[in-house]
């Protein structure tokens, strides 16, 4: 999707401010009108709002209650409809989706932190813990032919995630973005079989 300059977002202290990884994910997602989309970890709701404006039926789920409140407020201010739910990954998510989007915490750091901002980037000892946990569950929530869009990082266990995904998913690296200390990658994952199971 292209960045819609008319979408206005407010950011609050306890919520991840959209950054290079957010805009990379935004660029590669391609919702079609009427498709169902789940965004895990919406933060401010930037990507969910773009998808809703493109005609997708959007659910946004985040473990951070401040992020859910921020997404709700931003969606209301921009006149878009998004269903929101507080959820640790798929814990409270119901149904299956044509698209699942996730910009996971992917930098090495403790997942036991109590800081909401640190939780937004701390992906475990090698940075891959949250992404691996996500992929173990995500297939159960895809419609036949559904697709997953996810950001991975060169400093966050990239290869361990891609290797683990091979068991169940076909993966394609869609775009990369180089920064001075890391590279981030937008991946698309699809189930190897059209039906769940």
Secondary structure, 3 states (H helix, E strand, C coil): CCCCCCCCCCCCCCCCCCCHHHHHHHHHCCCCCCCEEEEECCCCCHHHHHHHHCCCEEEEEECCHHHHHHHHHHHHHCCCCEEEEECCCCCCCCCCEEEEEECCCCECECCCCCCHHHHHHECECCCCHHHHHHHHHHHHHEEEEEEEEEEEECCCCHHHHHHHHCCCEEEEEEEEEECCCCEEEEEEEEECCCCCC
